[in-house]
Amino acid sequence: ESKDYFEEALKHEHKGVPEEDLAILYHNLGSVKKHLGERSSAIYYIEKALNINLKLKRYDEVATNYYMLASLHSENKDFNKAHELALLALENDKKMENSLGIAQDYYALGIISMKQEKYEHAHEYFKKTYLIYQALIDLYKNLSIDNEIKSVLEQMVITAKALNLASETEEYEKQL
């Protein structure tokens, strides 16, 4: 089991393991803990990774850490904290000009907003996600994000219906 390997590796965390590697180890262990439903333990390890990555100014990794923390807090139904963390992920992905990460952050913000029944905000986040995906497809013809586009269009249909935007709903349904 991968959890066992990561925990075994942690036994060596104070034996000269480079901080970058330690941050990766913490993040991966946090991911495994999340997968196993051990959210508080997952948060602990992701936060340890985040602290190292912030210190080392590894903003791409910082964005990933914040994204994972946002997901965990959303699962814990702490939507305000999840929203705050997703915005931090977005800020760091923008700093790194990571277009796909930016789109994923907007999508996460949309999902969090939907869980809070803030359909107008959710709809705007999903529209931004969709526009970024369209731009990425135009730039990278071989990029395979069909599932992501389908997913965001489905969310756009839901939010457009919730906002009584009949023509937009129809348009998104056509695109699906």
ROTI-142301 format. One record per residue (C-alpha): residue number from 1; x, y, z. Coordinates in steps of 0.02 Angstrom, whole numbers, always signed. Layout:
! residues N
+------+--------+--------+--------+
: resi :      x :      y :      z :
+------+--------+--------+--------+
:  NUM :      X :      Y :      Z :
...
+------+--------+--------+--------+
END
This chain:
! residues 176
+------+--------+--------+--------+
: resi :      x :      y :      z :
+------+--------+--------+--------+
:    1 :     +0 :     +0 :     +0 :
:    2 :    +68 :   +171 :    -49 :
:    3 :    +26 :   +244 :   +122 :
:    4 :   +148 :   +120 :   +201 :
:    5 :   +287 :   +171 :    +82 :
:    6 :   +262 :   +355 :   +117 :
:    7 :   +257 :   +327 :   +304 :
:    8 :   +416 :   +223 :   +292 :
:    9 :   +498 :   +365 :   +197 :
:   10 :   +445 :   +486 :   +334 :
:   11 :   +557 :   +392 :   +456 :
:   12 :   +702 :   +472 :   +363 :
:   13 :   +633 :   +651 :   +361 :
:   14 :   +764 :   +714 :   +484 :
:   15 :   +911 :   +626 :   +402 :
:   16 :   +963 :   +754 :   +273 :
:   17 :   +818 :   +734 :   +152 :
:   18 :   +811 :   +892 :    +43 :
:   19 :   +664 :  +1004 :    +88 :
:   20 :   +595 :   +997 :    -90 :
:   21 :   +585 :   +807 :    -77 :
:   22 :   +508 :   +818 :    +95 :
:   23 :   +373 :   +936 :    +31 :
:   24 :   +333 :   +813 :   -109 :
:   25 :   +326 :   +670 :    +15 :
:   26 :   +209 :   +767 :   +131 :
:   27 :    +96 :   +816 :    -13 :
:   28 :    +88 :   +638 :    -79 :
:   29 :    +52 :   +567 :    +93 :
:   30 :    -84 :   +699 :   +115 :
:   31 :   -158 :   +646 :    -52 :
:   32 :   -161 :   +464 :     +2 :
:   33 :   -240 :   +511 :   +169 :
:   34 :   -373 :   +612 :    +76 :
:   35 :   -409 :   +463 :    -36 :
:   36 :   -429 :   +355 :   +119 :
:   37 :   -551 :   +480 :   +195 :
:   38 :   -430 :   +534 :   +331 :
:   39 :   -459 :   +719 :   +301 :
:   40 :   -385 :   +793 :   +460 :
:   41 :   -225 :   +694 :   +434 :
:   42 :   -224 :   +744 :   +251 :
:   43 :   -239 :   +928 :   +298 :
:   44 :    -95 :   +909 :   +420 :
:   45 :    +24 :   +839 :   +289 :
:   46 :    -30 :   +957 :   +149 :
:   47 :     -4 :  +1106 :   +266 :
:   48 :   +172 :  +1041 :   +307 :
:   49 :   +208 :  +1032 :   +120 :
:   50 :   +134 :  +1206 :    +96 :
:   51 :   +245 :  +1283 :   +230 :
:   52 :   +401 :  +1212 :   +149 :
:   53 :   +346 :  +1265 :    -26 :
:   54 :   +305 :  +1441 :    +33 :
:   55 :   +477 :  +1454 :   +115 :
:   56 :   +561 :  +1393 :    -45 :
:   57 :   +450 :  +1503 :   -156 :
:   58 :   +396 :  +1353 :   -259 :
:   59 :   +235 :  +1436 :   -315 :
:   60 :   +181 :  +1298 :   -433 :
:   61 :   +184 :  +1177 :   -286 :
:   62 :   +105 :  +1308 :   -171 :
:   63 :    -42 :  +1320 :   -293 :
:   64 :    -61 :  +1131 :   -290 :
:   65 :    -56 :  +1128 :   -100 :
:   66 :   -189 :  +1264 :    -87 :
:   67 :   -298 :  +1176 :   -215 :
:   68 :   -290 :  +1014 :   -115 :
:   69 :   -327 :  +1106 :    +48 :
:   70 :   -476 :  +1191 :    -35 :
:   71 :   -542 :  +1022 :    -87 :
:   72 :   -520 :   +951 :    +88 :
:   73 :   -608 :  +1099 :   +171 :
:   74 :   -748 :  +1086 :    +43 :
:   75 :   -769 :   +902 :    +88 :
:   76 :   -777 :   +958 :   +270 :
:   77 :   -915 :  +1080 :   +220 :
:   78 :   -808 :  +1229 :   +273 :
:   79 :   -850 :  +1320 :   +112 :
:   80 :   -787 :  +1492 :   +164 :
:   81 :   -615 :  +1421 :   +203 :
:   82 :   -621 :  +1316 :    +43 :
:   83 :   -661 :  +1472 :    -59 :
:   84 :   -519 :  +1569 :    +23 :
:   85 :   -395 :  +1428 :    -13 :
:   86 :   -454 :  +1407 :   -193 :
:   87 :   -424 :  +1593 :   -219 :
:   88 :   -247 :  +1571 :   -153 :
:   89 :   -221 :  +1425 :   -273 :
:   90 :   -283 :  +1538 :   -414 :
:   91 :   -167 :  +1679 :   -361 :
:   92 :    -16 :  +1563 :   -365 :
:   93 :    -64 :  +1480 :   -530 :
:   94 :    -80 :  +1654 :   -605 :
:   95 :    +92 :  +1697 :   -536 :
:   96 :   +161 :  +1545 :   -628 :
:   97 :    +54 :  +1578 :   -783 :
:   98 :    -15 :  +1401 :   -769 :
:   99 :   -168 :  +1413 :   -881 :
:  100 :   -232 :  +1238 :   -848 :
:  101 :   -211 :  +1263 :   -660 :
:  102 :   -303 :  +1430 :   -673 :
:  103 :   -448 :  +1345 :   -762 :
:  104 :   -453 :  +1207 :   -630 :
:  105 :   -451 :  +1338 :   -491 :
:  106 :   -598 :  +1431 :   -570 :
:  107 :   -690 :  +1266 :   -587 :
:  108 :   -658 :  +1227 :   -402 :
:  109 :   -721 :  +1401 :   -356 :
:  110 :   -877 :  +1366 :   -458 :
:  111 :   -909 :  +1202 :   -369 :
:  112 :   -882 :  +1281 :   -199 :
:  113 :  -1000 :  +1424 :   -246 :
:  114 :  -1132 :  +1298 :   -302 :
:  115 :  -1120 :  +1207 :   -135 :
:  116 :  -1157 :  +1376 :    -55 :
:  117 :  -1300 :  +1403 :   -177 :
:  118 :  -1213 :  +1557 :   -246 :
:  119 :  -1265 :  +1516 :   -424 :
:  120 :  -1221 :  +1684 :   -500 :
:  121 :  -1041 :  +1672 :   -437 :
:  122 :  -1032 :  +1490 :   -487 :
:  123 :  -1094 :  +1530 :   -662 :
:  124 :   -961 :  +1665 :   -685 :
:  125 :   -823 :  +1548 :   -625 :
:  126 :   -881 :  +1412 :   -744 :
:  127 :   -887 :  +1535 :   -890 :
:  128 :   -707 :  +1585 :   -853 :
:  129 :   -657 :  +1402 :   -845 :
:  130 :   -741 :  +1368 :  -1011 :
:  131 :   -657 :  +1516 :  -1097 :
:  132 :   -486 :  +1461 :  -1036 :
:  133 :   -516 :  +1283 :  -1097 :
:  134 :   -569 :  +1350 :  -1267 :
:  135 :   -412 :  +1456 :  -1278 :
:  136 :   -304 :  +1308 :  -1229 :
:  137 :   -382 :  +1200 :  -1364 :
:  138 :   -350 :  +1336 :  -1492 :
:  139 :   -168 :  +1346 :  -1438 :
:  140 :   -134 :  +1160 :  -1414 :
:  141 :   -228 :  +1060 :  -1545 :
:  142 :   -177 :   +893 :  -1466 :
:  143 :   -232 :   +941 :  -1289 :
:  144 :   -357 :   +814 :  -1226 :
:  145 :   -477 :   +902 :  -1107 :
:  146 :   -642 :   +844 :  -1180 :
:  147 :   -701 :   +774 :  -1013 :
:  148 :   -659 :   +937 :   -925 :
:  149 :   -754 :  +1038 :  -1056 :
:  150 :   -903 :   +923 :  -1044 :
:  151 :   -900 :   +938 :   -855 :
:  152 :   -894 :  +1127 :   -855 :
:  153 :  -1032 :  +1138 :   -985 :
:  154 :  -1142 :  +1026 :   -876 :
:  155 :  -1111 :  +1144 :   -730 :
:  156 :  -1150 :  +1294 :   -839 :
:  157 :  -1317 :  +1215 :   -888 :
:  158 :  -1359 :  +1188 :   -703 :
:  159 :  -1313 :  +1365 :   -652 :
:  160 :  -1396 :  +1445 :   -804 :
:  161 :  -1557 :  +1351 :   -760 :
:  162 :  -1544 :  +1404 :   -578 :
:  163 :  -1526 :  +1585 :   -637 :
:  164 :  -1671 :  +1568 :   -763 :
:  165 :  -1557 :  +1606 :   -910 :
:  166 :  -1656 :  +1513 :  -1042 :
:  167 :  -1556 :  +1562 :  -1196 :
:  168 :  -1389 :  +1523 :  -1111 :
:  169 :  -1457 :  +1357 :  -1049 :
:  170 :  -1509 :  +1313 :  -1226 :
:  171 :  -1340 :  +1365 :  -1296 :
:  172 :  -1242 :  +1262 :  -1169 :
:  173 :  -1353 :  +1111 :  -1198 :
:  174 :  -1318 :  +1125 :  -1385 :
:  175 :  -1132 :  +1132 :  -1353 :
:  176 :  -1142 :   +978 :  -1245 :
+------+--------+--------+--------+
END
